[in-house]
Amino acid sequence: MPESFPRFLAEAETGIMEFNAYNRAWQLKAIMRHDIYRSFGGEIKNAAKTVKAKTLIVWAGQDLTANFEPVRILTGYLHADTLELPGDCGHLSFLCQSEILCDKVNTFMKLF
């Protein structure tokens, strides 16, 4: 609504003033360098053999920060329960879709 725009703008400005660009840059570097398969010669199948627990794997199809394709492959090797979060919230889908996420986690945990 147009009348709420000034408030939105003020909140956005406050958020930007609290934003630490160095922190965000290092977070992005960590995300880009993170590779759980590195110790297994880059082989998803070899990494999956080491997982013994029942697994729930969650990703957001619209996440442009993290590549979810290797995760989808891993789910097949683990026969894992999965949840692909819907919507356009990308990397923050866990916030936008928190009700769906909580329901899935609660259902998954009841299996134990």
Gaussian input, Z-matrix of N, CA and C with variables (Angstrom, degrees):
# hf/3-21g

backbone

0 1
 N
 C     1     B1
 C     2     B2     1     A1
 N     3     B3     2     A2     1     D1
 C     4     B4     3     A3     2     D2
 C     5     B5     4     A4     3     D3
 N     6     B6     5     A5     4     D4
 C     7     B7     6     A6     5     D5
 C     8     B8     7     A7     6     D6
 N     9     B9     8     A8     7     D7
 C    10    B10     9     A9     8     D8
 C    11    B11    10    A10     9     D9
 N    12    B12    11    A11    10    D10
 C    13    B13    12    A12    11    D11
 C    14    B14    13    A13    12    D12
 N    15    B15    14    A14    13    D13
 C    16    B16    15    A15    14    D14
 C    17    B17    16    A16    15    D15
 N    18    B18    17    A17    16    D16
 C    19    B19    18    A18    17    D17
 C    20    B20    19    A19    18    D18
 N    21    B21    20    A20    19    D19
 C    22    B22    21    A21    20    D20
 C    23    B23    22    A22    21    D21
 N    24    B24    23    A23    22    D22
 C    25    B25    24    A24    23    D23
 C    26    B26    25    A25    24    D24
 N    27    B27    26    A26    25    D25
 C    28    B28    27    A27    26    D26
 C    29    B29    28    A28    27    D27
 N    30    B30    29    A29    28    D28
 C    31    B31    30    A30    29    D29
 C    32    B32    31    A31    30    D30
 N    33    B33    32    A32    31    D31
 C    34    B34    33    A33    32    D32
 C    35    B35    34    A34    33    D33
 N    36    B36    35    A35    34    D34
 C    37    B37    36    A36    35    D35
 C    38    B38    37    A37    36    D36
 N    39    B39    38    A38    37    D37
 C    40    B40    39    A39    38    D38
 C    41    B41    40    A40    39    D39
 N    42    B42    41    A41    40    D40
 C    43    B43    42    A42    41    D41
 C    44    B44    43    A43    42    D42
 N    45    B45    44    A44    43    D43
 C    46    B46    45    A45    44    D44
 C    47    B47    46    A46    45    D45
 N    48    B48    47    A47    46    D46
 C    49    B49    48    A48    47    D47
 C    50    B50    49    A49    48    D48
 N    51    B51    50    A50    49    D49
 C    52    B52    51    A51    50    D50
 C    53    B53    52    A52    51    D51
 N    54    B54    53    A53    52    D52
 C    55    B55    54    A54    53    D53
 C    56    B56    55    A55    54    D54
 N    57    B57    56    A56    55    D55
 C    58    B58    57    A57    56    D56
 C    59    B59    58    A58    57    D57
 N    60    B60    59    A59    58    D58
 C    61    B61    60    A60    59    D59
 C    62    B62    61    A61    60    D60
 N    63    B63    62    A62    61    D61
 C    64    B64    63    A63    62    D62
 C    65    B65    64    A64    63    D63
 N    66    B66    65    A65    64    D64
 C    67    B67    66    A66    65    D65
 C    68    B68    67    A67    66    D66
 N    69    B69    68    A68    67    D67
 C    70    B70    69    A69    68    D68
 C    71    B71    70    A70    69    D69
 N    72    B72    71    A71    70    D70
 C    73    B73    72    A72    71    D71
 C    74    B74    73    A73    72    D72
 N    75    B75    74    A74    73    D73
 C    76    B76    75    A75    74    D74
 C    77    B77    76    A76    75    D75
 N    78    B78    77    A77    76    D76
 C    79    B79    78    A78    77    D77
 C    80    B80    79    A79    78    D78
 N    81    B81    80    A80    79    D79
 C    82    B82    81    A81    80    D80
 C    83    B83    82    A82    81    D81
 N    84    B84    83    A83    82    D82
 C    85    B85    84    A84    83    D83
 C    86    B86    85    A85    84    D84
 N    87    B87    86    A86    85    D85
 C    88    B88    87    A87    86    D86
 C    89    B89    88    A88    87    D87
 N    90    B90    89    A89    88    D88
 C    91    B91    90    A90    89    D89
 C    92    B92    91    A91    90    D90
 N    93    B93    92    A92    91    D91
 C    94    B94    93    A93    92    D92
 C    95    B95    94    A94    93    D93
 N    96    B96    95    A95    94    D94
 C    97    B97    96    A96    95    D95
 C    98    B98    97    A97    96    D96
 N    99    B99    98    A98    97    D97
 C   100   B100    99    A99    98    D98
 C   101   B101   100   A100    99    D99
 N   102   B102   101   A101   100   D100
 C   103   B103   102   A102   101   D101
 C   104   B104   103   A103   102   D102
 N   105   B105   104   A104   103   D103
 C   106   B106   105   A105   104   D104
 C   107   B107   106   A106   105   D105
 N   108   B108   107   A107   106   D106
 C   109   B109   108   A108   107   D107
 C   110   B110   109   A109   108   D108
 N   111   B111   110   A110   109   D109
 C   112   B112   111   A111   110   D110
 C   113   B113   112   A112   111   D111
 N   114   B114   113   A113   112   D112
 C   115   B115   114   A114   113   D113
 C   116   B116   115   A115   114   D114
 N   117   B117   116   A116   115   D115
 C   118   B118   117   A117   116   D116
 C   119   B119   118   A118   117   D117
 N   120   B120   119   A119   118   D118
 C   121   B121   120   A120   119   D119
 C   122   B122   121   A121   120   D120
 N   123   B123   122   A122   121   D121
 C   124   B124   123   A123   122   D122
 C   125   B125   124   A124   123   D123
 N   126   B126   125   A125   124   D124
 C   127   B127   126   A126   125   D125
 C   128   B128   127   A127   126   D126
 N   129   B129   128   A128   127   D127
 C   130   B130   129   A129   128   D128
 C   131   B131   130   A130   129   D129
 N   132   B132   131   A131   130   D130
 C   133   B133   132   A132   131   D131
 C   134   B134   133   A133   132   D132
 N   135   B135   134   A134   133   D133
 C   136   B136   135   A135   134   D134
 C   137   B137   136   A136   135   D135
 N   138   B138   137   A137   136   D136
 C   139   B139   138   A138   137   D137
 C   140   B140   139   A139   138   D138
 N   141   B141   140   A140   139   D139
 C   142   B142   141   A141   140   D140
 C   143   B143   142   A142   141   D141
 N   144   B144   143   A143   142   D142
 C   145   B145   144   A144   143   D143
 C   146   B146   145   A145   144   D144
 N   147   B147   146   A146   145   D145
 C   148   B148   147   A147   146   D146
 C   149   B149   148   A148   147   D147
 N   150   B150   149   A149   148   D148
 C   151   B151   150   A150   149   D149
 C   152   B152   151   A151   150   D150
 N   153   B153   152   A152   151   D151
 C   154   B154   153   A153   152   D152
 C   155   B155   154   A154   153   D153
 N   156   B156   155   A155   154   D154
 C   157   B157   156   A156   155   D155
 C   158   B158   157   A157   156   D156
 N   159   B159   158   A158   157   D157
 C   160   B160   159   A159   158   D158
 C   161   B161   160   A160   159   D159
 N   162   B162   161   A161   160   D160
 C   163   B163   162   A162   161   D161
 C   164   B164   163   A163   162   D162
 N   165   B165   164   A164   163   D163
 C   166   B166   165   A165   164   D164
 C   167   B167   166   A166   165   D165
 N   168   B168   167   A167   166   D166
 C   169   B169   168   A168   167   D167
 C   170   B170   169   A169   168   D168
 N   171   B171   170   A170   169   D169
 C   172   B172   171   A171   170   D170
 C   173   B173   172   A172   171   D171
 N   174   B174   173   A173   172   D172
 C   175   B175   174   A174   173   D173
 C   176   B176   175   A175   174   D174
 N   177   B177   176   A176   175   D175
 C   178   B178   177   A177   176   D176
 C   179   B179   178   A178   177   D177
 N   180   B180   179   A179   178   D178
 C   181   B181   180   A180   179   D179
 C   182   B182   181   A181   180   D180
 N   183   B183   182   A182   181   D181
 C   184   B184   183   A183   182   D182
 C   185   B185   184   A184   183   D183
 N   186   B186   185   A185   184   D184
 C   187   B187   186   A186   185   D185
 C   188   B188   187   A187   186   D186
 N   189   B189   188   A188   187   D187
 C   190   B190   189   A189   188   D188
 C   191   B191   190   A190   189   D189
 N   192   B192   191   A191   190   D190
 C   193   B193   192   A192   191   D191
 C   194   B194   193   A193   192   D192
 N   195   B195   194   A194   193   D193
 C   196   B196   195   A195   194   D194
 C   197   B197   196   A196   195   D195
 N   198   B198   197   A197   196   D196
 C   199   B199   198   A198   197   D197
 C   200   B200   199   A199   198   D198
 N   201   B201   200   A200   199   D199
 C   202   B202   201   A201   200   D200
 C   203   B203   202   A202   201   D201
 N   204   B204   203   A203   202   D202
 C   205   B205   204   A204   203   D203
 C   206   B206   205   A205   204   D204
 N   207   B207   206   A206   205   D205
 C   208   B208   207   A207   206   D206
 C   209   B209   208   A208   207   D207
 N   210   B210   209   A209   208   D208
 C   211   B211   210   A210   209   D209
 C   212   B212   211   A211   210   D210
 N   213   B213   212   A212   211   D211
 C   214   B214   213   A213   212   D212
 C   215   B215   214   A214   213   D213
 N   216   B216   215   A215   214   D214
 C   217   B217   216   A216   215   D215
 C   218   B218   217   A217   216   D216
 N   219   B219   218   A218   217   D217
 C   220   B220   219   A219   218   D218
 C   221   B221   220   A220   219   D219
 N   222   B222   221   A221   220   D220
 C   223   B223   222   A222   221   D221
 C   224   B224   223   A223   222   D222
 N   225   B225   224   A224   223   D223
 C   226   B226   225   A225   224   D224
 C   227   B227   226   A226   225   D225
 N   228   B228   227   A227   226   D226
 C   229   B229   228   A228   227   D227
 C   230   B230   229   A229   228   D228
 N   231   B231   230   A230   229   D229
 C   232   B232   231   A231   230   D230
 C   233   B233   232   A232   231   D231
 N   234   B234   233   A233   232   D232
 C   235   B235   234   A234   233   D233
 C   236   B236   235   A235   234   D234
 N   237   B237   236   A236   235   D235
 C   238   B238   237   A237   236   D236
 C   239   B239   238   A238   237   D237
 N   240   B240   239   A239   238   D238
 C   241   B241   240   A240   239   D239
 C   242   B242   241   A241   240   D240
 N   243   B243   242   A242   241   D241
 C   244   B244   243   A243   242   D242
 C   245   B245   244   A244   243   D243
 N   246   B246   245   A245   244   D244
 C   247   B247   246   A246   245   D245
 C   248   B248   247   A247   246   D246
 N   249   B249   248   A248   247   D247
 C   250   B250   249   A249   248   D248
 C   251   B251   250   A250   249   D249
 N   252   B252   251   A251   250   D250
 C   253   B253   252   A252   251   D251
 C   254   B254   253   A253   252   D252
 N   255   B255   254   A254   253   D253
 C   256   B256   255   A255   254   D254
 C   257   B257   256   A256   255   D255
 N   258   B258   257   A257   256   D256
 C   259   B259   258   A258   257   D257
 C   260   B260   259   A259   258   D258
 N   261   B261   260   A260   259   D259
 C   262   B262   261   A261   260   D260
 C   263   B263   262   A262   261   D261
 N   264   B264   263   A263   262   D262
 C   265   B265   264   A264   263   D263
 C   266   B266   265   A265   264   D264
 N   267   B267   266   A266   265   D265
 C   268   B268   267   A267   266   D266
 C   269   B269   268   A268   267   D267
 N   270   B270   269   A269   268   D268
 C   271   B271   270   A270   269   D269
 C   272   B272   271   A271   270   D270
 N   273   B273   272   A272   271   D271
 C   274   B274   273   A273   272   D272
 C   275   B275   274   A274   273   D273
 N   276   B276   275   A275   274   D274
 C   277   B277   276   A276   275   D275
 C   278   B278   277   A277   276   D276
 N   279   B279   278   A278   277   D277
 C   280   B280   279   A279   278   D278
 C   281   B281   280   A280   279   D279
 N   282   B282   281   A281   280   D280
 C   283   B283   282   A282   281   D281
 C   284   B284   283   A283   282   D282
 N   285   B285   284   A284   283   D283
 C   286   B286   285   A285   284   D284
 C   287   B287   286   A286   285   D285
 N   288   B288   287   A287   286   D286
 C   289   B289   288   A288   287   D287
 C   290   B290   289   A289   288   D288
 N   291   B291   290   A290   289   D289
 C   292   B292   291   A291   290   D290
 C   293   B293   292   A292   291   D291
 N   294   B294   293   A293   292   D292
 C   295   B295   294   A294   293   D293
 C   296   B296   295   A295   294   D294
 N   297   B297   296   A296   295   D295
 C   298   B298   297   A297   296   D296
 C   299   B299   298   A298   297   D297
 N   300   B300   299   A299   298   D298
 C   301   B301   300   A300   299   D299
 C   302   B302   301   A301   300   D300
 N   303   B303   302   A302   301   D301
 C   304   B304   303   A303   302   D302
 C   305   B305   304   A304   303   D303
 N   306   B306   305   A305   304   D304
 C   307   B307   306   A306   305   D305
 C   308   B308   307   A307   306   D306
 N   309   B309   308   A308   307   D307
 C   310   B310   309   A309   308   D308
 C   311   B311   310   A310   309   D309
 N   312   B312   311   A311   310   D310
 C   313   B313   312   A312   311   D311
 C   314   B314   313   A313   312   D312
 N   315   B315   314   A314   313   D313
 C   316   B316   315   A315   314   D314
 C   317   B317   316   A316   315   D315
 N   318   B318   317   A317   316   D316
 C   319   B319   318   A318   317   D317
 C   320   B320   319   A319   318   D318
 N   321   B321   320   A320   319   D319
 C   322   B322   321   A321   320   D320
 C   323   B323   322   A322   321   D321
 N   324   B324   323   A323   322   D322
 C   325   B325   324   A324   323   D323
 C   326   B326   325   A325   324   D324
 N   327   B327   326   A326   325   D325
 C   328   B328   327   A327   326   D326
 C   329   B329   328   A328   327   D327
 N   330   B330   329   A329   328   D328
 C   331   B331   330   A330   329   D329
 C   332   B332   331   A331   330   D330
 N   333   B333   332   A332   331   D331
 C   334   B334   333   A333   332   D332
 C   335   B335   334   A334   333   D333

   B1=1.4410
   B2=1.5298
   B3=1.2987
   B4=1.4697
   B5=1.5236
   B6=1.3243
   B7=1.4650
   B8=1.5274
   B9=1.3139
   B10=1.4683
   B11=1.5303
   B12=1.3286
   B13=1.4559
   B14=1.5329
   B15=1.3375
   B16=1.4731
   B17=1.5369
   B18=1.3203
   B19=1.4649
   B20=1.5338
   B21=1.3334
   B22=1.4577
   B23=1.5284
   B24=1.3151
   B25=1.4574
   B26=1.5285
   B27=1.3174
   B28=1.4720
   B29=1.5228
   B30=1.3320
   B31=1.4686
   B32=1.5249
   B33=1.3154
   B34=1.4677
   B35=1.5242
   B36=1.3113
   B37=1.4654
   B38=1.5272
   B39=1.3309
   B40=1.4669
   B41=1.5207
   B42=1.3297
   B43=1.4637
   B44=1.5134
   B45=1.3345
   B46=1.4650
   B47=1.5237
   B48=1.3138
   B49=1.4662
   B50=1.5321
   B51=1.3321
   B52=1.4645
   B53=1.5275
   B54=1.3122
   B55=1.4539
   B56=1.5260
   B57=1.3074
   B58=1.4538
   B59=1.5264
   B60=1.3090
   B61=1.4613
   B62=1.5278
   B63=1.3339
   B64=1.4682
   B65=1.5258
   B66=1.3252
   B67=1.4547
   B68=1.5260
   B69=1.3120
   B70=1.4664
   B71=1.5263
   B72=1.3053
   B73=1.4647
   B74=1.5227
   B75=1.3362
   B76=1.4650
   B77=1.5173
   B78=1.3284
   B79=1.4641
   B80=1.5283
   B81=1.3217
   B82=1.4634
   B83=1.5243
   B84=1.3317
   B85=1.4671
   B86=1.5291
   B87=1.3256
   B88=1.4642
   B89=1.5270
   B90=1.3262
   B91=1.4628
   B92=1.5285
   B93=1.3235
   B94=1.4569
   B95=1.5270
   B96=1.3239
   B97=1.4685
   B98=1.5224
   B99=1.3267
   B100=1.4625
   B101=1.5267
   B102=1.3126
   B103=1.4573
   B104=1.5228
   B105=1.3279
   B106=1.4628
   B107=1.5237
   B108=1.3225
   B109=1.4623
   B110=1.5247
   B111=1.3173
   B112=1.4628
   B113=1.5338
   B114=1.3192
   B115=1.4686
   B116=1.5256
   B117=1.3211
   B118=1.4577
   B119=1.5247
   B120=1.3285
   B121=1.4557
   B122=1.5181
   B123=1.3196
   B124=1.4570
   B125=1.5147
   B126=1.3204
   B127=1.4651
   B128=1.5255
   B129=1.3224
   B130=1.4603
   B131=1.5271
   B132=1.3169
   B133=1.4736
   B134=1.5301
   B135=1.3285
   B136=1.4669
   B137=1.5203
   B138=1.3128
   B139=1.4661
   B140=1.5258
   B141=1.3151
   B142=1.4597
   B143=1.5213
   B144=1.3194
   B145=1.4741
   B146=1.5255
   B147=1.3081
   B148=1.4643
   B149=1.5320
   B150=1.3220
   B151=1.4700
   B152=1.5207
   B153=1.3162
   B154=1.4700
   B155=1.5272
   B156=1.3134
   B157=1.4682
   B158=1.5255
   B159=1.3237
   B160=1.4539
   B161=1.5279
   B162=1.3092
   B163=1.4624
   B164=1.5258
   B165=1.3250
   B166=1.4598
   B167=1.5146
   B168=1.3139
   B169=1.4517
   B170=1.5240
   B171=1.3294
   B172=1.4600
   B173=1.5228
   B174=1.3184
   B175=1.4565
   B176=1.5179
   B177=1.3032
   B178=1.4612
   B179=1.5171
   B180=1.3009
   B181=1.4650
   B182=1.5201
   B183=1.3142
   B184=1.4552
   B185=1.5256
   B186=1.3272
   B187=1.4707
   B188=1.5261
   B189=1.3151
   B190=1.4615
   B191=1.5225
   B192=1.3406
   B193=1.4593
   B194=1.5189
   B195=1.3183
   B196=1.4617
   B197=1.5309
   B198=1.3086
   B199=1.4571
   B200=1.5279
   B201=1.3103
   B202=1.4545
   B203=1.5264
   B204=1.3127
   B205=1.4688
   B206=1.5285
   B207=1.3428
   B208=1.4697
   B209=1.5359
   B210=1.3184
   B211=1.4647
   B212=1.5236
   B213=1.3188
   B214=1.4657
   B215=1.5225
   B216=1.3085
   B217=1.4606
   B218=1.5280
   B219=1.3268
   B220=1.4607
   B221=1.5235
   B222=1.3140
   B223=1.4676
   B224=1.5270
   B225=1.3093
   B226=1.4657
   B227=1.5182
   B228=1.3084
   B229=1.4591
   B230=1.5235
   B231=1.3160
   B232=1.4705
   B233=1.5251
   B234=1.3203
   B235=1.4620
   B236=1.5320
   B237=1.3171
   B238=1.4594
   B239=1.5231
   B240=1.3247
   B241=1.4563
   B242=1.5219
   B243=1.3149
   B244=1.4650
   B245=1.5182
   B246=1.3034
   B247=1.4626
   B248=1.5095
   B249=1.3195
   B250=1.4576
   B251=1.5204
   B252=1.3159
   B253=1.4622
   B254=1.5241
   B255=1.3260
   B256=1.4581
   B257=1.5259
   B258=1.3074
   B259=1.4586
   B260=1.5060
   B261=1.3275
   B262=1.4622
   B263=1.5190
   B264=1.3188
   B265=1.4690
   B266=1.5187
   B267=1.3158
   B268=1.4523
   B269=1.5131
   B270=1.3251
   B271=1.4592
   B272=1.5281
   B273=1.3139
   B274=1.4714
   B275=1.5250
   B276=1.3107
   B277=1.4632
   B278=1.5160
   B279=1.3081
   B280=1.4612
   B281=1.5245
   B282=1.3371
   B283=1.4640
   B284=1.5306
   B285=1.3174
   B286=1.4618
   B287=1.5262
   B288=1.3057
   B289=1.4577
   B290=1.5261
   B291=1.3224
   B292=1.4656
   B293=1.5183
   B294=1.3259
   B295=1.4675
   B296=1.5282
   B297=1.3224
   B298=1.4654
   B299=1.5226
   B300=1.3230
   B301=1.4581
   B302=1.5262
   B303=1.3149
   B304=1.4743
   B305=1.5260
   B306=1.3265
   B307=1.4673
   B308=1.5256
   B309=1.3211
   B310=1.4713
   B311=1.5247
   B312=1.3285
   B313=1.4697
   B314=1.5226
   B315=1.3110
   B316=1.4662
   B317=1.5265
   B318=1.3257
   B319=1.4627
   B320=1.5258
   B321=1.3220
   B322=1.4675
   B323=1.5275
   B324=1.3164
   B325=1.4629
   B326=1.5265
   B327=1.3107
   B328=1.4707
   B329=1.5275
   B330=1.3299
   B331=1.4635
   B332=1.5267
   B333=1.3196
   B334=1.4684
   B335=1.5004
   A1=109.30
   A2=116.81
   A3=120.16
   A4=114.42
   A5=117.36
   A6=119.15
   A7=112.48
   A8=117.77
   A9=120.14
   A10=112.26
   A11=117.35
   A12=120.46
   A13=113.76
   A14=120.52
   A15=119.20
   A16=112.53
   A17=116.96
   A18=120.26
   A19=110.43
   A20=115.54
   A21=120.59
   A22=110.47
   A23=116.42
   A24=121.49
   A25=111.54
   A26=117.09
   A27=121.28
   A28=110.62
   A29=117.53
   A30=121.18
   A31=110.94
   A32=117.00
   A33=120.84
   A34=110.51
   A35=116.99
   A36=121.12
   A37=110.78
   A38=116.44
   A39=120.47
   A40=110.32
   A41=116.05
   A42=120.55
   A43=112.55
   A44=116.29
   A45=120.70
   A46=110.91
   A47=116.98
   A48=120.52
   A49=111.10
   A50=117.47
   A51=121.55
   A52=111.92
   A53=117.63
   A54=123.96
   A55=110.43
   A56=116.44
   A57=122.24
   A58=107.93
   A59=116.85
   A60=121.90
   A61=112.21
   A62=117.62
   A63=120.14
   A64=110.61
   A65=116.23
   A66=120.47
   A67=110.23
   A68=116.56
   A69=120.95
   A70=110.74
   A71=118.05
   A72=120.95
   A73=110.86
   A74=117.31
   A75=120.24
   A76=111.90
   A77=117.35
   A78=119.84
   A79=110.46
   A80=116.78
   A81=120.58
   A82=111.80
   A83=117.68
   A84=120.60
   A85=110.22
   A86=116.62
   A87=120.64
   A88=110.52
   A89=116.94
   A90=120.98
   A91=110.41
   A92=117.08
   A93=120.82
   A94=112.10
   A95=117.59
   A96=121.33
   A97=113.08
   A98=117.13
   A99=120.71
   A100=109.68
   A101=116.52
   A102=121.45
   A103=108.52
   A104=116.52
   A105=119.87
   A106=112.16
   A107=117.33
   A108=120.71
   A109=112.96
   A110=118.15
   A111=122.40
   A112=111.52
   A113=117.34
   A114=121.49
   A115=112.50
   A116=116.74
   A117=121.53
   A118=111.03
   A119=115.08
   A120=120.22
   A121=112.94
   A122=116.46
   A123=120.31
   A124=113.93
   A125=116.95
   A126=121.39
   A127=111.76
   A128=115.87
   A129=121.29
   A130=110.38
   A131=116.67
   A132=121.24
   A133=110.56
   A134=117.63
   A135=121.22
   A136=111.68
   A137=116.98
   A138=120.55
   A139=110.37
   A140=116.98
   A141=121.36
   A142=112.09
   A143=117.50
   A144=121.02
   A145=112.14
   A146=117.60
   A147=120.56
   A148=112.92
   A149=117.07
   A150=121.21
   A151=108.75
   A152=115.97
   A153=121.33
   A154=112.50
   A155=117.41
   A156=121.45
   A157=111.39
   A158=115.17
   A159=120.65
   A160=106.26
   A161=117.08
   A162=119.89
   A163=111.64
   A164=114.51
   A165=122.72
   A166=106.54
   A167=116.48
   A168=121.07
   A169=108.52
   A170=115.24
   A171=122.50
   A172=108.92
   A173=116.08
   A174=121.04
   A175=108.94
   A176=115.80
   A177=122.18
   A178=108.56
   A179=116.40
   A180=120.96
   A181=113.44
   A182=117.50
   A183=122.00
   A184=112.72
   A185=117.71
   A186=121.57
   A187=109.20
   A188=116.20
   A189=120.91
   A190=111.79
   A191=117.36
   A192=121.98
   A193=110.95
   A194=116.83
   A195=121.28
   A196=109.29
   A197=116.49
   A198=122.32
   A199=108.47
   A200=117.14
   A201=120.35
   A202=113.62
   A203=119.26
   A204=120.48
   A205=113.12
   A206=120.28
   A207=118.96
   A208=112.19
   A209=116.59
   A210=120.32
   A211=110.12
   A212=116.79
   A213=119.81
   A214=110.89
   A215=116.72
   A216=120.30
   A217=109.96
   A218=116.58
   A219=121.70
   A220=111.60
   A221=117.97
   A222=120.50
   A223=111.53
   A224=116.64
   A225=120.21
   A226=112.28
   A227=117.35
   A228=121.21
   A229=111.80
   A230=116.42
   A231=120.45
   A232=113.25
   A233=116.43
   A234=120.90
   A235=108.58
   A236=114.80
   A237=122.57
   A238=111.78
   A239=114.91
   A240=120.04
   A241=106.22
   A242=116.37
   A243=119.58
   A244=111.60
   A245=113.44
   A246=121.77
   A247=107.65
   A248=116.36
   A249=120.76
   A250=106.47
   A251=115.72
   A252=120.73
   A253=109.78
   A254=116.92
   A255=120.75
   A256=111.55
   A257=115.59
   A258=120.03
   A259=113.90
   A260=113.68
   A261=121.66
   A262=113.31
   A263=118.66
   A264=120.72
   A265=113.07
   A266=117.11
   A267=120.33
   A268=113.60
   A269=115.91
   A270=122.71
   A271=112.30
   A272=117.24
   A273=121.49
   A274=112.14
   A275=117.48
   A276=121.07
   A277=112.91
   A278=117.19
   A279=119.58
   A280=111.26
   A281=117.34
   A282=121.36
   A283=110.67
   A284=116.06
   A285=120.95
   A286=112.05
   A287=116.40
   A288=121.53
   A289=111.26
   A290=116.32
   A291=120.58
   A292=112.99
   A293=118.09
   A294=120.06
   A295=110.82
   A296=116.37
   A297=121.32
   A298=109.83
   A299=116.41
   A300=121.54
   A301=111.27
   A302=116.92
   A303=120.55
   A304=111.35
   A305=116.86
   A306=120.16
   A307=111.19
   A308=116.41
   A309=120.85
   A310=110.83
   A311=117.07
   A312=120.52
   A313=110.06
   A314=117.68
   A315=120.45
   A316=111.46
   A317=116.75
   A318=120.56
   A319=110.77
   A320=116.48
   A321=121.64
   A322=110.77
   A323=117.36
   A324=120.88
   A325=112.89
   A326=117.95
   A327=121.37
   A328=112.24
   A329=116.40
   A330=120.69
   A331=111.72
   A332=116.97
   A333=120.16
   A334=111.80
   D1=136.96
   D2=-177.02
   D3=-58.02
   D4=-34.35
   D5=-177.36
   D6=-70.04
   D7=-20.17
   D8=179.79
   D9=-90.59
   D10=-4.65
   D11=-177.73
   D12=-61.39
   D13=-43.47
   D14=178.66
   D15=-57.60
   D16=-39.29
   D17=178.31
   D18=-66.07
   D19=-44.00
   D20=177.66
   D21=-58.08
   D22=-45.59
   D23=-179.24
   D24=-63.02
   D25=-41.58
   D26=178.85
   D27=-64.36
   D28=-41.89
   D29=178.58
   D30=-66.23
   D31=-39.70
   D32=177.85
   D33=-63.56
   D34=-41.28
   D35=179.12
   D36=-63.51
   D37=-42.33
   D38=177.42
   D39=-61.03
   D40=-44.62
   D41=179.31
   D42=-60.86
   D43=-41.25
   D44=179.76
   D45=-66.31
   D46=-37.53
   D47=-179.93
   D48=-65.68
   D49=-28.34
   D50=179.50
   D51=-89.13
   D52=-7.12
   D53=-176.43
   D54=-71.23
   D55=131.38
   D56=177.90
   D57=-108.64
   D58=103.52
   D59=-175.53
   D60=-62.57
   D61=-35.71
   D62=179.12
   D63=-65.78
   D64=-41.74
   D65=178.16
   D66=-60.99
   D67=-46.92
   D68=-179.17
   D69=-64.06
   D70=-40.26
   D71=179.29
   D72=-61.48
   D73=-43.11
   D74=178.95
   D75=-69.27
   D76=-34.18
   D77=174.88
   D78=-62.19
   D79=-44.99
   D80=179.59
   D81=-64.77
   D82=-39.13
   D83=176.27
   D84=-61.67
   D85=-42.70
   D86=179.42
   D87=-62.22
   D88=-42.75
   D89=178.99
   D90=-62.36
   D91=-44.93
   D92=-176.78
   D93=-69.06
   D94=-30.98
   D95=-177.60
   D96=-89.91
   D97=-14.67
   D98=-175.93
   D99=-67.53
   D100=124.07
   D101=-178.64
   D102=-146.43
   D103=98.80
   D104=-177.97
   D105=-70.66
   D106=-12.29
   D107=-178.21
   D108=-93.77
   D109=-7.67
   D110=-176.46
   D111=-55.54
   D112=-44.02
   D113=-178.02
   D114=-69.77
   D115=-9.11
   D116=-177.90
   D117=-114.85
   D118=29.42
   D119=179.41
   D120=65.59
   D121=22.79
   D122=-179.50
   D123=78.70
   D124=6.22
   D125=-175.93
   D126=-94.60
   D127=115.50
   D128=178.96
   D129=-61.79
   D130=-40.76
   D131=-177.93
   D132=-59.86
   D133=-42.58
   D134=179.73
   D135=-66.40
   D136=-39.92
   D137=177.78
   D138=-65.31
   D139=-41.87
   D140=-178.28
   D141=-61.42
   D142=-32.28
   D143=-179.62
   D144=-63.17
   D145=-21.23
   D146=-178.34
   D147=-86.79
   D148=-10.43
   D149=-178.72
   D150=-88.70
   D151=121.00
   D152=-178.04
   D153=-108.98
   D154=-15.01
   D155=-175.58
   D156=-85.32
   D157=152.69
   D158=169.44
   D159=-64.27
   D160=137.46
   D161=-168.26
   D162=-128.65
   D163=139.73
   D164=170.20
   D165=-115.12
   D166=122.45
   D167=-179.34
   D168=-115.74
   D169=127.26
   D170=-176.33
   D171=-120.31
   D172=137.44
   D173=174.31
   D174=-149.88
   D175=166.21
   D176=176.67
   D177=-115.65
   D178=123.04
   D179=-178.99
   D180=-61.53
   D181=-26.28
   D182=-178.95
   D183=-94.39
   D184=9.05
   D185=-178.88
   D186=-74.74
   D187=114.75
   D188=178.96
   D189=-98.11
   D190=1.84
   D191=178.34
   D192=-90.32
   D193=-38.68
   D194=-177.62
   D195=-121.28
   D196=136.65
   D197=178.53
   D198=-79.68
   D199=115.74
   D200=-176.60
   D201=-90.71
   D202=-6.01
   D203=-177.77
   D204=-60.64
   D205=-45.69
   D206=176.72
   D207=-60.62
   D208=-31.80
   D209=178.43
   D210=-66.53
   D211=-41.94
   D212=178.79
   D213=-63.00
   D214=-36.97
   D215=177.52
   D216=-66.45
   D217=-44.25
   D218=-179.93
   D219=-58.89
   D220=-38.32
   D221=-178.64
   D222=-58.26
   D223=-35.20
   D224=178.97
   D225=-66.08
   D226=-42.23
   D227=178.37
   D228=-67.07
   D229=-34.93
   D230=-177.08
   D231=-88.58
   D232=-11.40
   D233=-171.83
   D234=52.73
   D235=43.54
   D236=-174.14
   D237=-79.98
   D238=152.43
   D239=166.61
   D240=-71.67
   D241=145.70
   D242=-176.18
   D243=-134.46
   D244=159.98
   D245=171.50
   D246=-148.06
   D247=118.23
   D248=170.87
   D249=-99.12
   D250=114.15
   D251=-178.37
   D252=-70.35
   D253=130.78
   D254=179.90
   D255=-83.51
   D256=174.97
   D257=172.34
   D258=99.97
   D259=-178.20
   D260=-174.14
   D261=-109.28
   D262=20.68
   D263=-176.07
   D264=-86.78
   D265=-4.23
   D266=175.93
   D267=57.32
   D268=-129.94
   D269=-176.04
   D270=-62.71
   D271=-19.34
   D272=179.62
   D273=-98.73
   D274=17.35
   D275=-179.06
   D276=-58.19
   D277=-30.25
   D278=179.07
   D279=-62.40
   D280=-24.57
   D281=175.82
   D282=-83.93
   D283=-47.58
   D284=-176.97
   D285=-67.98
   D286=-31.74
   D287=-176.81
   D288=-112.90
   D289=33.77
   D290=-173.91
   D291=-60.54
   D292=-34.15
   D293=-179.85
   D294=-66.49
   D295=-44.58
   D296=177.23
   D297=-62.00
   D298=-44.50
   D299=-179.84
   D300=-62.49
   D301=-47.32
   D302=179.95
   D303=-61.40
   D304=-42.58
   D305=178.55
   D306=-60.14
   D307=-44.23
   D308=-178.82
   D309=-66.12
   D310=-45.05
   D311=179.89
   D312=-63.36
   D313=-43.82
   D314=179.70
   D315=-62.78
   D316=-42.05
   D317=177.10
   D318=-63.40
   D319=-42.97
   D320=179.08
   D321=-62.18
   D322=-44.22
   D323=-177.39
   D324=-68.31
   D325=-25.06
   D326=178.19
   D327=-68.97
   D328=-13.70
   D329=179.19
   D330=-72.58
   D331=-11.78
   D332=-174.61
   D333=-106.52

